[in-house]
Amino acid sequence: MGKATKATKKFISSGKLKKTIQDRKKHRDIKKKIGSRRGAKGKPSAGGGEPEDDGGEEEDGDDEEEEEAPNMKGMTVDDFLGGGFMGEDDDEDMDDAAGSDGEDDDEEDFDDNASFASVDALDGEGKEHLIELSKLAEKDPEFYKYLQENDRELLDFNPDALENDADEDEDAMDEDDAEAVKVPALTKDILKRWQKAILEQRSLRALRKLHIAFRSAAHLNEEDQVVAWTIDSASVYNKLVTTTLRYTPVVLAHHVPYKTLANGKYKPPTQTPKFKTLQKLILSYFHNAIHLMDQLTDNELLALALSETAKVVPYVISSRKAVKLYLKKCLSIWSSGADSVRIAAFLAIRHLASGTDSAVLDSIMKGTYMSLVKSCKSTNPYTLPSITLMKNSASELFCLDHAIAYQHAFGYIRQLAIHLRNSMKVKTKEAYKQVYNWQYVHSIDFWSLVLAKACDKDAEKASGKESELKALIYPLVQVSVGAIRLMPNSRCFPFHLHILRALLHLTKHTHTYIPLSPHLVPILTASLALAHSRSPSAGNGKTLRPLPLDLQIRAPQQYARTRIYAAGVLAEATLLLGEWLAEPAVHASAAFPELTVPVVVLLRKGLKTAANGGSTTGGKKPSKGASMQEVGAVKVLLERVEEGAKWVEQRRRAAAFAPADTAEIARWEETVAGKLDESPLVKYVKVQRKAREKQRKLVEKARKGEDEILEE
């Protein structure tokens, strides 16, 4: 009687032995029934008599079992598993039987402690991989560069050195008793032998050993896990994790390559016998890698784990359980990690979304939006850059498939409209909070980004068709305008400016005319009156710092009706109005001179009121402490708007078409849009943008504590 292997003992302890034996008996009985029925159709029995009927077959089956029973009674479990009837083919059938309950991907389960010894049978392709090694620099320059920098000695190898090392590591794995024998320690020499085997021969045997050691690293110091190796050195641990992550995609791409389509999407590998044999090994590695991400604290190693596991996604895309776990982990890192790790997590999610399965993309879009909304509940100077990164990256995912994105965008924009409608009906402080919060602001901004990218004018011209998402521009604008009108008081001006900035971005990219002046001009006139008011409350904020409007939803009470708050709002609203008027959808319109008439009239009236020190002071002059900088900025904008209107009028006089000729008007507007850089208004806006960007950089340096002097 031979010694039982570790894989045999683990299979016995898993409790699947009895089920496997029963399945084999059923399979044997079915084969006998089929054979007896074929014999009954015309073939004589072995004894030359009449064919047996079903009843006789059952009796013979009982007798056969009785004959086998005495032999089986005297056998131990090890003798039974070591019998001649358990050949290589039976081993594969046993694996299939053990995993038969996993045909449904959502319910699949496998033994992570399995040895995957059947993988070794595939490892027989010889030394033809040595030729490919010489071409590694051309096929995978990134991997070749990594080898040159970190494992140069693996490139300078002896081709005959591995022939005698094939089974050396098996001795370290054998155990006479699982409880009595000490688990061997992993060393760098063992890792180097595996690395050479993988690099030179793309050895599946070495890959299997590497994955077994990788599982030990993933479940290190866990009491309820049985591991094959102990890892006592941090350098060995890092080397093992890095080697496994980098080498696994290379070996899999060689043995079971997948197809990449022309549109950038990929198809899973075909179900060949080799891929079916490797599938459990790949799933085990994938689950261990996901489990390891929870333990990694080094950002570089975590980013490496995300980028390398993304390359294995095409091999596990058919497993719903693995995809769900991987997506959940990537979204968690994407919404909470450092910026470099967030980018790696996003790239992994995008690669997952590049598959041909629309159900996976549907889950990704839903999970991405929900993670974004949860992360932007609190916005401050430290979280705002990360939230901006999340919005920009998530909007790219929603542009991968406009048809699927439309379903999600329609539902979530409708949800925003429902919150707005409830707030308008109830009109209580708690109801207003359902709209006036950071999640609502960032949601409006996010969908503006999505629609701006999907319905971009240049992108639609290049594709030659209109995006399915374009129909959602109107409802989003209606919801946004309704949110602005919900609370028109001056303390809510920061919220209004956030929404107007999002709509301006939508106008800029889609060239859709969205009337923003009816909402910006009242903010300007109210701020002008407040900035130069002679009321006592206006000067109460002299000791206050300027309020960062990009970090506020509602101005604090101490800033209410103060000149410093009004000056900040005035500067922001002036820039937004100038940018909106300079957009091609507005400035290049044939009706631009007429559009500017109400803007010019209201601004002149507001400037006159501000020059008199506010509406309550009649014709009195403003106080000596009143700053004229805000009035000067509005006056300059007003002058540039009038010059821009005259610039359009001059070109409109030369037009030789009637107002009813829409086709000629469209061509004329397109021609004017190409010459907008000559307009005085556009030149003014460009200068203001540069000044604002310079000021923003100075403020950012000051916030980080760098030695910069901020000029007032």
C-alpha positions, 0 to 999 in steps of 0.5 A: 500500500503506497503512501497517501499524497497530500492532495488525497488527504485533502480530498478525503477531508473535504467530505466529497468522497462519498458523493463521488463514489455514489456518482460513479455507481450511478454512472456504472449502472447507467452504462450497464442499462444502455449496454443491456438495451443494445443487446436486447435489440438483436445481440445475443448475451455473453452466454448465448442465451436470450437477452436479459430484461430490466429485472434480470439486469437489476439482479445481476447488478446486485450480485455484482455489488455483492461480489465487490463488497467483500473486497471493499470491506477489507480496503482502507480509504487510501487503498480505495483511492489507490486502486487501478480504477482511479486513472488519470481520466478518473481524476478529471472526472472527479474534479468535474463531479466535485465542481458539478454544482458550479455549472451556474456561475452565480453558485459556483464553488471550488476547493481553494486548497486543491492541488490542481495536479491535472495542470501538470499534464499540460506542461509538455511543450518542450524548449520551443519557448526559448525561441519566443524568449528572444522575441520577448522585447518585441512582443511585451516590452513592458514585461521585458523591461521589468525583467531587465531592471529586477530579474536580469539573471533570469534572462541569462539562463542555462537551457539545460539547468531545469531538467533535473529541477522539475520535481525537487520542490515536490519533496518539500510539499510531501507530508507524512502527517499534516499535523506532525510535519513542519510546513517548509519555508519559502526561499528566494532560490525556490522562487528563482527556479520557478521564475526560470521555468516560467520564463524559459518554458512557460511551464504550467507546473511551475505556475501551479507551484507559484500559485500554491505559494501565492495562496500562502501569502494571501492567507498569511497568519490566518488561523483557519487556513492551511497553507503549503509554505511559510514566509518568514522574510518581507523581501521573499513575500514581496518577491513572491507577490510581484512575481505571481502578479507579473508572470501569470498573465504572460503564461496564460496569454501563451497557453490560452490566448483571447481575442481582441476585437477592432473596437477595443473589446475582447472575447473570452478564450474558447472552451478548449480542453486546456482552458477547461483544465486551467480554469479552476487554477485561474479562479483560485488565483483570482480569488486569492489576489482579491483577498490579498488586496485587502491586506496590501498597504503599499500603494505601488504594490496595490496598483500593481495588483490591480493592473495585473489582475485586470489582464486576467479578467478575460479568463474569469469573465464568465464567472459571475461570482468572480466578476462581482467580487472583483468589481466590488473590490475595485469600486471600493479602492476607486472611491477611497484610495490614493490618487495613483491607486484610484487611477489603477482601480479605474483602469481595471474597471474599464478593462472589465467593462471592455468585455462583450457581455452587456450585463457586466457593463450594466452592473459596472455603471450602476455600481460606479454611480452609487459609489460616486454618490456615497463618496461625495456626501462630504466635500472639503478642500481635501476630498474635492480633487478626489471627487473630481477625479471620480466624476471625470473617470466615471463619465468615461465609463458611461460613454462606452455604450450609450444605449445602456447608459441611457437607461441608467441616466434616465432613471437617475435624472428622474430621481433628481426630478422627484426629489425636486418635486417633493421639495417644491410641494412640501416647502419645509427646511428638511425638504429643501435639504433633499435638494440643497446638498452636495450629493445633488450638486455633484449628481447634476455636475456628473450627468452634465459631464456624461452628456457633454462627452457623449453628445460632443459636437466634434465627436458626433461629426466624427461618428456621423450619428447623433448620440442616444443620450442627447434626448436627456439634455432637456430634462437635465436642464429643466431639473437644474433650473428648477433647483436654482429657483427653489431658494432664490435668496442670496445665501444660496448663491454658491449652490446656484453657481455650482449648477450654472457652472455645470450647465455652462460646461454642457453648453460648451461641448454640445453647442446647445443654447441654454439660457443662463443669463436670466439666472446670472444677471440677478446674482450680479445685480444683487451682489453689486447692490450688497457690495456697495450698500451703506447698511451696517450689516454690510461692513460686519465681515471686514475681519472675515476671510474670503469665502471659497465658493467652490467648497460651499453650498450655502453661505454661513450666517456670519457671511450673510449680507457682507461685502466680502461675500458679495465681492466673491459672488460678484467675481465668480458670476461675472466670469461665468456670464462672460464665458457663457456669452463667449460660447459659440452656441451664443456668440456665433448666433445670428441673434446675438445682438438681440440676446445681449439687450436685456443683459446690457439694460439690467447690468447698467441699471445695477451699476447705477444703483451700486454707484449710488450706494444701494437702492435705499440711499437714493442719490447719496454717494457710496461709503468711503470703504466701498471698493470700486474693483467689482464695479470696474470688472462689471463695467469692463464686461459690459463694454466687451459685450457691447463690442461683441454685439457690434462685431456680430452686427458687422458680419450680419450686414454682409449676409445675403439670406432671409431669416427664414432660410435656416440652412443658410443661417446655420452655414453662416453661424458655423463660419462665424464660430470659426472666427470667434477668436477675433471677437473682443469679448472672446479675447477678454474672456481668455485673459480672465481665464488666465488670471483666474487660473493663476490665482487658483494656483497661488491659493493651492500653493498657500493651502499646501504651505508652500512659500508663496505670497498672495497679493490682494 
